[in-house]
Amino acid sequence: MLTVGLLDMIKRHEGVRRIAYQDPLGVQTIGVGHNLSKPLTDQAISQILQDDVQDAHNECLHAFPWFADLTEPRQWVMIDLCFNLGLPRLLGFRKVLQAMALGEYETAANELLDSLWAKQVKSRALELAAMLRGGESI
């Protein structure tokens, strides 16, 4: 039976690692001895996604003073970009961010589409640009 005592004992024996590492046998491992070659459960994938999206949301809240004033769909665009690019790369989209700060969403959408990123992600960029323009979810 999975009791708190059992889980605590295994944590103590295995250790807790937040970053992937190779165990003594060379197996890529993370967390509490989780073998990364073992498939993740749907529940684990869902939890990781929720954590990562929450991180992107928090980064947007702290990095962009105007973020909280955006419509929800426009916030989703910023969160999606932060999730996909990471905050450091997103900060490189200066023209997009400047237009967003000024509420010039058509310009922001055009600048977003005029990027190497847009060429790489194609339909994702088109969807996000449409959401910026219309302020609504697709």
C-alpha positions as CSV (number, residue, x, y, z in Angstrom):
1,M,0.0,0.0,0.0
2,L,1.2,3.5,-0.9
3,T,1.5,5.2,2.5
4,V,3.2,8.5,3.3
5,G,5.8,6.6,5.3
6,L,6.7,4.4,2.3
7,L,6.9,7.4,0.0
8,D,9.1,9.3,2.5
9,M,11.4,6.3,2.9
10,I,11.9,5.9,-0.9
11,K,12.5,9.7,-1.2
12,R,15.1,9.4,1.5
13,H,16.8,6.4,-0.2
14,E,16.6,7.8,-3.8
15,G,16.9,11.5,-3.2
16,V,14.9,14.1,-5.0
17,R,16.3,15.6,-8.2
18,R,14.5,18.4,-10.1
19,I,16.9,18.1,-13.0
20,A,17.6,15.0,-15.1
21,Y,20.7,13.1,-14.2
22,Q,22.4,9.8,-15.0
23,D,22.2,7.2,-12.3
24,P,25.2,5.0,-11.5
25,L,24.1,2.6,-14.3
26,G,23.9,5.5,-16.8
27,V,20.1,5.6,-16.9
28,Q,18.6,9.1,-17.4
29,T,16.6,9.7,-14.3
30,I,14.6,12.6,-12.7
31,G,12.4,13.3,-9.6
32,V,12.6,10.4,-7.2
33,G,14.4,7.8,-9.3
34,H,12.1,8.0,-12.3
35,N,13.6,6.3,-15.3
36,L,13.1,8.7,-18.2
37,S,13.0,5.8,-20.7
38,K,9.8,4.6,-19.0
39,P,6.8,6.2,-20.6
40,L,4.9,8.8,-18.6
41,T,1.3,8.3,-17.6
42,D,-1.4,10.6,-19.0
43,Q,-1.8,11.9,-15.4
44,A,2.0,12.7,-15.2
45,I,1.9,14.4,-18.6
46,S,-1.1,16.5,-17.6
47,Q,0.5,17.5,-14.3
48,I,3.8,18.5,-16.1
49,L,1.8,20.6,-18.6
50,Q,-0.2,22.3,-15.9
51,D,3.0,23.2,-14.0
52,D,4.7,24.4,-17.1
53,V,1.8,26.5,-18.3
54,Q,1.4,28.0,-14.7
55,D,5.2,28.9,-14.9
56,A,4.7,30.6,-18.2
57,H,1.7,32.5,-16.8
58,N,3.7,33.7,-13.8
59,E,6.6,34.7,-16.0
60,C,4.3,36.8,-18.1
61,L,2.7,38.4,-15.1
62,H,6.1,39.5,-13.7
63,A,7.7,40.4,-17.0
64,F,4.9,42.5,-18.6
65,P,3.1,45.1,-16.5
66,W,0.3,45.3,-19.1
67,F,-0.3,41.5,-19.2
68,A,-3.0,41.5,-16.5
69,D,-5.0,44.0,-18.5
70,L,-5.2,41.9,-21.7
71,T,-8.3,40.0,-22.6
72,E,-8.1,36.3,-21.7
73,P,-7.4,35.2,-25.3
74,R,-4.6,37.7,-25.6
75,Q,-3.2,36.5,-22.3
76,W,-3.4,33.0,-23.8
77,V,-1.3,34.1,-26.8
78,M,1.4,35.5,-24.5
79,I,1.4,32.4,-22.3
80,D,1.6,30.2,-25.4
81,L,4.5,32.2,-26.7
82,C,6.3,32.1,-23.4
83,F,5.7,28.4,-23.1
84,N,7.0,27.7,-26.6
85,L,9.9,30.1,-26.7
86,G,10.8,30.6,-23.1
87,L,10.9,34.0,-21.6
88,P,14.4,34.9,-22.7
89,R,13.6,34.3,-26.4
90,L,10.2,35.9,-26.1
91,L,11.9,39.1,-24.8
92,G,13.7,39.2,-28.1
93,F,10.4,39.9,-29.9
94,R,10.8,43.6,-29.1
95,K,8.4,44.9,-31.8
96,V,5.7,42.5,-30.8
97,L,6.0,43.3,-27.1
98,Q,6.1,47.1,-27.8
99,A,3.0,46.9,-29.9
100,M,1.3,44.7,-27.2
101,A,2.2,47.3,-24.5
102,L,0.6,50.0,-26.6
103,G,-2.5,48.0,-27.3
104,E,-1.7,47.9,-31.0
105,Y,-2.7,44.3,-31.6
106,E,-2.9,44.4,-35.4
107,T,0.8,45.6,-35.4
108,A,1.7,43.0,-32.8
109,A,0.1,40.3,-35.0
110,N,1.9,41.5,-38.1
111,E,5.2,41.6,-36.3
112,L,4.7,38.1,-34.9
113,L,4.0,36.8,-38.4
114,D,7.1,38.5,-39.7
115,S,9.5,36.3,-37.8
116,L,11.5,33.2,-38.3
117,W,9.5,31.6,-35.5
118,A,6.3,32.1,-37.5
119,K,7.9,30.4,-40.5
120,Q,8.9,27.5,-38.3
121,V,5.5,26.9,-36.5
122,K,3.2,28.0,-39.4
123,S,-0.4,27.3,-38.3
124,R,0.4,28.0,-34.7
125,A,1.6,31.5,-35.6
126,L,-1.5,32.1,-37.8
127,E,-3.8,31.1,-34.9
128,L,-2.1,33.3,-32.4
129,A,-2.0,36.3,-34.7
130,A,-5.7,35.9,-35.3
131,M,-6.3,35.8,-31.5
132,L,-4.2,39.0,-31.1
133,R,-6.2,40.7,-33.8
134,G,-9.7,39.7,-32.7
135,G,-9.1,39.4,-29.0
136,E,-11.1,36.1,-29.0
137,S,-10.2,32.4,-28.8
138,I,-10.3,30.4,-32.0
